[in-house]
């Protein structure tokens, strides 16, 4: 899938979030890269089915922030397009996996751990 189309899918997922969640997202960048760097691929558990890292949240969860924290730039969610495509066999599956991955990483942004997110 072309990068531009993939990015549009990500934007559609973000735009489809309920307003009560969107209004609580601050200083967050959502990026798309081909694949994770080796350091991320080795340190993070991958997708339960494939072992591939599909996305990652990089930052401080909202539940751990303080008004006294200095701004350090935006938190980031990075989606790994080639890994997502590798676990999917159709455009419909890619759309579904992008949605699931965005929701999972947003869960981390909001302070949820892997156990809490296992069914997302």
Backbone as ProteinMPNN parsed JSONL, in Angstrom:
{"seq_chain_A": "XXXXXXXXXXXXXXXXXXXXXXXXXXXXXXXXXXXXXXXXXXXXXXXXXXXXXXXXXXXXXXXXXXXXXXXXXXXXXXXXXXXXXXXXXXXXXXXXXXXXXXXXXXXXXXXXXXXXXXXX", "coords_chain_A": {"N_chain_A": [[0.846, -1.168, 0.0], [0.495, 2.221, -0.756], [2.314, 4.823, 0.921], [0.978, 7.269, 1.409], [-1.735, 6.563, 1.299], [-1.869, 4.756, 3.415], [-1.295, 6.471, 5.548], [-3.569, 8.057, 5.407], [-5.46, 6.194, 6.267], [-4.705, 5.964, 8.946], [-5.255, 8.578, 9.8], [-8.033, 8.566, 9.45], [-8.796, 6.709, 11.402], [-8.028, 8.092, 13.735], [-9.683, 10.352, 13.483], [-12.133, 9.138, 13.822], [-12.376, 8.582, 16.467], [-14.155, 8.828, 19.562], [-15.308, 12.055, 20.616], [-14.819, 12.66, 23.316], [-12.47, 11.306, 23.87], [-10.679, 12.304, 21.956], [-10.464, 14.989, 22.744], [-8.881, 14.773, 24.945], [-6.385, 14.181, 24.155], [-3.224, 15.39, 23.954], [-0.418, 17.106, 22.691], [0.684, 15.013, 21.084], [2.212, 13.116, 18.632], [1.546, 11.238, 15.737], [3.134, 8.919, 13.907], [4.349, 7.332, 10.891], [6.401, 4.707, 9.998], [8.558, 2.549, 8.056], [9.659, 0.073, 9.204], [10.452, -1.065, 12.557], [13.362, 0.167, 14.335], [16.181, -1.957, 14.99], [16.74, -2.005, 17.748], [14.252, -1.423, 18.949], [12.691, -3.509, 17.97], [13.842, -5.694, 19.231], [13.567, -5.182, 21.992], [10.851, -4.864, 22.574], [7.791, -6.622, 23.074], [6.229, -8.393, 20.447], [3.48, -8.513, 18.082], [1.01, -10.773, 19.104], [0.504, -12.895, 17.367], [2.512, -12.977, 15.433], [4.969, -12.025, 16.292], [6.027, -9.698, 15.334], [6.697, -6.227, 15.742], [4.206, -3.912, 15.668], [3.505, -1.352, 16.293], [4.378, 1.421, 18.446], [4.371, 3.177, 21.539], [5.888, 6.11, 22.507], [6.862, 7.919, 25.116], [5.517, 9.732, 27.927], [3.086, 8.301, 29.856], [-0.251, 9.559, 30.26], [-1.248, 9.254, 32.833], [0.97, 9.449, 34.406], [1.947, 11.963, 34.334], [2.803, 15.255, 35.464], [1.881, 18.538, 36.522], [4.13, 19.902, 36.987], [6.071, 18.901, 35.353], [8.503, 19.478, 32.878], [8.085, 20.48, 29.515], [8.9, 18.23, 26.986], [8.79, 17.971, 24.312], [6.663, 16.463, 21.824], [4.807, 13.498, 22.777], [4.923, 10.279, 21.217], [3.356, 8.147, 18.862], [4.26, 5.489, 16.977], [3.692, 3.855, 14.007], [4.34, 0.85, 12.292], [4.485, 0.361, 9.118], [5.273, -1.655, 7.16], [5.444, -3.962, 8.735], [2.821, -4.17, 9.666], [1.524, -4.576, 7.225], [2.652, -7.031, 6.616], [1.374, -8.844, 8.285], [-1.139, -8.933, 7.316], [-3.583, -9.793, 4.819], [-5.189, -8.45, 3.087], [-6.65, -5.313, 2.002], [-8.761, -4.664, 3.683], [-8.087, -6.055, 6.012], [-5.738, -4.69, 6.647], [-6.772, -2.138, 7.24], [-8.271, -2.81, 9.531], [-6.21, -3.732, 11.241], [-4.603, -1.448, 11.481], [-6.365, 0.199, 12.867], [-6.687, -1.316, 15.272], [-4.049, -1.28, 16.215], [-3.521, 1.469, 16.545], [-5.44, 2.066, 18.532], [-4.501, 0.416, 20.575], [-1.936, 1.53, 21.131], [-2.744, 4.114, 21.839], [-3.993, 3.44, 24.178], [-1.748, 2.925, 25.788], [-0.744, 5.534, 25.849], [-2.734, 6.705, 27.399], [-2.162, 5.486, 29.768], [-2.537, 2.75, 30.222], [-1.542, -0.658, 30.828], [0.083, -3.578, 29.326], [-1.37, -5.856, 30.144], [-3.908, -4.802, 30.696], [-4.552, -4.07, 28.141], [-4.783, -6.334, 26.615], [-7.035, -7.34, 25.303], [-7.688, -5.455, 23.458]], "CA_chain_A": [[0.0, 0.0, 0.0], [1.272, 3.46, -0.795], [2.405, 5.481, 2.23], [-0.068, 8.29, 1.533], [-3.0, 5.872, 1.585], [-1.723, 4.213, 4.761], [-1.417, 7.618, 6.459], [-4.994, 8.438, 5.41], [-6.142, 5.231, 7.144], [-4.39, 6.369, 10.318], [-6.021, 9.798, 10.061], [-9.443, 8.186, 9.578], [-8.958, 6.087, 12.718], [-7.969, 9.158, 14.739], [-10.881, 11.186, 13.334], [-13.32, 8.384, 14.224], [-12.416, 8.423, 17.921], [-15.161, 9.688, 20.206], [-14.827, 13.385, 20.984], [-14.335, 12.691, 24.697], [-11.085, 10.849, 23.858], [-9.875, 13.231, 21.152], [-10.192, 16.222, 23.473], [-7.905, 14.492, 26.004], [-5.087, 13.907, 23.531], [-2.467, 16.637, 23.856], [1.011, 17.011, 22.419], [0.939, 13.647, 20.613], [2.444, 12.959, 17.194], [1.371, 9.877, 15.245], [4.038, 8.798, 12.771], [4.411, 6.05, 10.191], [7.717, 4.315, 9.496], [8.489, 1.224, 7.432], [9.91, -0.984, 10.182], [11.115, -0.533, 13.756], [14.806, -0.056, 14.424], [16.494, -3.228, 15.651], [16.656, -1.859, 19.202], [12.846, -1.514, 19.329], [12.214, -4.849, 17.633], [14.37, -6.651, 20.207], [13.154, -4.883, 23.36], [9.408, -4.855, 22.751], [7.067, -7.808, 22.616], [5.544, -8.139, 19.188], [2.121, -8.981, 17.922], [0.885, -12.134, 19.649], [0.446, -13.903, 16.317], [3.656, -13.008, 14.517], [6.211, -11.568, 16.898], [6.436, -8.426, 14.744], [6.245, -5.011, 16.407], [3.35, -3.187, 14.728], [3.47, 0.037, 16.706], [4.985, 1.675, 19.752], [4.148, 4.478, 22.164], [7.124, 6.655, 23.075], [6.541, 9.113, 25.872], [5.098, 9.599, 29.311], [1.635, 8.11, 29.909], [-1.002, 10.663, 30.865], [-1.432, 8.997, 34.26], [2.224, 9.679, 35.115], [2.372, 13.347, 34.125], [2.58, 16.229, 36.521], [1.888, 19.921, 36.037], [5.479, 20.408, 37.205], [6.972, 18.361, 34.333], [8.878, 20.363, 31.779], [7.749, 19.939, 28.212], [10.03, 17.588, 26.33], [8.385, 17.695, 22.942], [5.461, 15.613, 21.809], [4.841, 12.039, 22.864], [4.801, 9.753, 19.854], [2.935, 6.8, 18.493], [4.857, 5.155, 15.688], [3.157, 2.647, 13.385], [5.308, 0.265, 11.366], [3.662, -0.013, 7.975], [5.654, -2.925, 6.525], [5.09, -5.044, 9.65], [1.362, -4.306, 9.622], [1.19, -5.206, 5.938], [3.126, -8.418, 6.629], [0.44, -9.704, 9.01], [-2.451, -8.782, 6.693], [-3.643, -10.309, 3.451], [-6.091, -7.635, 2.264], [-6.792, -3.926, 2.444], [-9.677, -4.649, 4.828], [-7.31, -6.473, 7.185], [-4.826, -3.59, 6.986], [-7.594, -1.124, 7.924], [-8.581, -3.33, 10.867], [-4.982, -3.79, 12.045], [-4.223, -0.066, 11.785], [-7.273, 0.64, 13.939], [-6.338, -2.016, 16.507], [-2.734, -0.833, 16.677], [-3.677, 2.84, 17.04], [-6.165, 2.004, 19.798], [-3.601, -0.188, 21.566], [-0.917, 2.504, 21.522], [-3.436, 5.178, 22.578], [-4.173, 2.91, 25.528], [-0.504, 3.207, 26.511], [-0.721, 6.986, 26.057], [-3.635, 7.0, 28.508], [-1.66, 4.884, 30.995], [-2.87, 1.33, 30.376], [-0.42, -1.572, 30.601], [-0.196, -4.668, 28.374], [-2.436, -6.721, 30.677], [-5.167, -4.104, 30.499], [-4.786, -3.895, 26.707], [-4.68, -7.602, 25.896], [-8.225, -7.6, 24.491], [-7.932, -4.318, 22.547]], "C_chain_A": [[0.898, 1.239, 0.0], [1.221, 4.154, 0.557], [1.268, 6.478, 2.434], [-1.411, 7.665, 1.9], [-2.997, 5.305, 3.01], [-1.911, 5.329, 5.795], [-2.872, 8.085, 6.519], [-5.808, 7.498, 6.295], [-5.932, 5.603, 8.612], [-5.202, 7.608, 10.69], [-7.505, 9.483, 10.255], [-9.714, 7.552, 10.94], [-8.983, 7.167, 13.798], [-9.222, 10.034, 14.689], [-12.14, 10.477, 13.825], [-13.405, 8.16, 15.738], [-13.515, 9.304, 18.505], [-14.534, 11.0, 20.676], [-14.238, 13.412, 22.391], [-12.906, 12.159, 24.819], [-10.195, 11.832, 23.106], [-9.53, 14.497, 21.927], [-9.195, 16.017, 24.609], [-6.518, 14.165, 25.45], [-4.382, 15.244, 23.308], [-1.006, 16.324, 23.568], [1.423, 15.59, 22.023], [1.102, 13.652, 19.101], [2.239, 11.49, 16.838], [2.134, 9.787, 13.93], [3.946, 7.418, 12.153], [5.837, 5.857, 9.698], [7.579, 2.926, 8.877], [8.572, 0.107, 8.467], [10.576, -0.375, 11.412], [12.618, -0.711, 13.668], [15.048, -1.35, 15.206], [16.377, -3.132, 17.166], [15.211, -1.961, 19.692], [12.327, -2.922, 19.084], [12.682, -5.883, 18.65], [13.81, -6.433, 21.607], [11.662, -5.058, 23.59], [8.792, -6.165, 22.321], [6.314, -7.461, 21.341], [4.094, -8.552, 19.231], [2.051, -10.434, 18.38], [0.947, -13.212, 18.573], [1.761, -14.055, 15.561], [4.985, -12.676, 15.156], [6.714, -10.26, 16.322], [5.901, -7.263, 15.575], [5.474, -4.186, 15.377], [3.286, -1.698, 15.035], [4.083, 0.178, 18.083], [4.579, 3.063, 20.229], [5.459, 4.891, 22.803], [6.769, 7.941, 23.796], [6.176, 8.792, 27.298], [3.58, 9.417, 29.313], [0.948, 9.24, 30.665], [-1.164, 10.479, 32.369], [-0.174, 9.253, 35.075], [2.733, 11.113, 34.97], [2.033, 14.213, 35.323], [2.573, 17.622, 35.901], [3.274, 20.535, 36.189], [6.488, 19.869, 36.189], [7.26, 19.418, 33.279], [8.506, 19.697, 30.466], [9.006, 19.391, 27.542], [9.735, 17.301, 24.862], [7.202, 16.746, 22.963], [5.78, 14.156, 22.142], [4.582, 11.542, 21.453], [4.181, 8.367, 19.851], [3.521, 6.574, 17.119], [4.243, 3.84, 15.216], [4.154, 2.161, 12.349], [4.558, -0.391, 10.204], [4.014, -1.38, 7.404], [5.311, -4.12, 7.419], [3.585, -5.266, 9.679], [0.951, -4.99, 8.327], [1.577, -6.679, 5.919], [2.16, -9.359, 7.341], [-0.954, -9.68, 8.406], [-2.424, -9.305, 5.265], [-4.6, -9.531, 2.553], [-6.12, -6.213, 2.812], [-7.711, -3.834, 3.658], [-8.948, -5.058, 6.108], [-6.338, -5.381, 7.612], [-5.588, -2.508, 7.735], [-7.89, -1.549, 9.363], [-7.338, -3.302, 11.765], [-4.477, -2.399, 12.394], [-5.086, 0.435, 12.937], [-6.888, -0.002, 15.268], [-5.016, -1.508, 17.085], [-2.805, 0.59, 17.223], [-4.372, 2.82, 18.4], [-5.287, 1.426, 20.907], [-2.574, 0.832, 22.059], [-1.53, 3.715, 22.226], [-3.727, 4.725, 24.007], [-2.933, 3.147, 26.374], [-0.38, 4.704, 26.812], [-1.581, 7.365, 27.264], [-3.272, 6.258, 29.79], [-1.993, 3.423, 31.212], [-1.636, 0.473, 30.114], [-0.856, -2.711, 29.674], [-1.33, -5.573, 28.854], [-3.81, -6.084, 30.456], [-5.549, -4.017, 29.023], [-4.871, -5.21, 25.941], [-5.886, -7.9, 25.007], [-8.552, -6.477, 23.516], [-7.562, -4.729, 21.139]], "O_chain_A": [[1.925, 1.281, 0.677], [0.212, 4.087, 1.259], [0.665, 6.526, 3.506], [-2.138, 8.204, 2.735], [-4.003, 5.371, 3.716], [-2.605, 5.146, 6.795], [-3.351, 8.47, 7.587], [-6.728, 7.93, 6.989], [-6.865, 5.561, 9.414], [-5.774, 7.673, 11.778], [-8.158, 10.064, 11.122], [-10.742, 7.825, 11.561], [-9.852, 7.16, 14.669], [-9.758, 10.415, 15.729], [-13.111, 11.132, 14.203], [-14.391, 7.613, 16.233], [-13.774, 10.397, 18.002], [-13.372, 11.037, 21.08], [-13.257, 14.115, 22.634], [-12.197, 12.514, 25.761], [-9.096, 12.157, 23.556], [-8.428, 15.026, 21.788], [-8.71, 16.993, 25.181], [-5.588, 13.902, 26.212], [-4.868, 16.109, 22.58], [-0.434, 15.392, 24.134], [2.386, 15.039, 22.557], [0.232, 14.135, 18.376], [2.704, 10.602, 17.553], [1.822, 10.485, 12.965], [3.522, 6.458, 12.797], [6.407, 6.74, 9.058], [6.609, 2.214, 9.137], [7.655, -0.706, 8.587], [11.187, 0.691, 11.333], [13.102, -1.63, 13.007], [14.201, -1.774, 15.992], [15.952, -4.093, 17.807], [14.968, -2.534, 20.754], [11.596, -3.466, 19.912], [11.973, -6.858, 18.901], [13.597, -7.4, 22.339], [11.249, -5.374, 24.706], [9.208, -6.76, 21.327], [5.819, -6.344, 21.191], [3.554, -8.896, 20.283], [2.939, -11.23, 18.073], [1.397, -14.327, 18.84], [2.087, -15.148, 15.099], [6.033, -13.017, 14.606], [7.739, -9.751, 16.776], [4.77, -7.315, 16.057], [6.021, -3.807, 14.341], [3.042, -0.882, 14.146], [4.285, -0.806, 18.796], [4.46, 3.999, 19.438], [6.069, 4.124, 23.548], [6.416, 8.937, 23.165], [6.487, 7.718, 27.811], [2.857, 10.286, 28.825], [1.512, 9.804, 31.601], [-1.211, 11.465, 33.105], [-0.23, 9.275, 36.304], [3.827, 11.436, 35.433], [1.105, 13.935, 36.082], [3.197, 17.847, 34.864], [3.565, 21.57, 35.59], [7.632, 20.321, 36.157], [6.37, 20.152, 32.85], [8.606, 18.477, 30.333], [10.052, 20.04, 27.544], [10.392, 16.457, 24.252], [6.794, 16.282, 24.027], [6.86, 13.65, 21.837], [4.088, 12.279, 20.6], [4.45, 7.537, 20.72], [3.308, 7.368, 16.203], [4.268, 2.839, 15.932], [4.742, 2.957, 11.617], [4.075, -1.519, 10.297], [3.116, -2.193, 7.185], [4.928, -5.177, 6.916], [3.12, -6.406, 9.714], [0.113, -5.891, 8.34], [0.907, -7.489, 5.279], [2.128, -10.551, 7.036], [-1.862, -10.332, 8.921], [-1.395, -9.269, 4.59], [-4.805, -9.897, 1.396], [-5.676, -5.948, 3.93], [-7.478, -3.027, 4.557], [-9.172, -4.471, 7.166], [-6.133, -5.167, 8.807], [-5.112, -2.009, 8.754], [-7.773, -0.751, 10.293], [-7.417, -2.89, 12.922], [-3.971, -2.189, 13.497], [-4.572, 1.034, 13.882], [-6.775, 0.689, 16.28], [-4.886, -1.329, 18.296], [-2.208, 0.883, 18.259], [-3.926, 3.497, 19.326], [-5.327, 1.896, 22.044], [-2.368, 0.979, 23.264], [-0.903, 4.287, 23.118], [-3.71, 5.534, 24.935], [-3.038, 3.524, 27.541], [0.04, 5.09, 27.903], [-1.208, 8.232, 28.054], [-3.978, 6.373, 30.792], [-1.75, 2.899, 32.3], [-0.79, 0.821, 29.29], [-2.021, -2.793, 29.286], [-2.158, -6.007, 28.053], [-4.76, -6.765, 30.07], [-6.728, -3.904, 28.69], [-5.019, -5.193, 24.719], [-5.758, -8.652, 24.041], [-9.569, -6.529, 22.825], [-7.686, -3.931, 20.21]]}, "name": "protein", "num_of_chains": 1, "seq": "XXXXXXXXXXXXXXXXXXXXXXXXXXXXXXXXXXXXXXXXXXXXXXXXXXXXXXXXXXXXXXXXXXXXXXXXXXXXXXXXXXXXXXXXXXXXXXXXXXXXXXXXXXXXXXXXXXXXXXXX"}
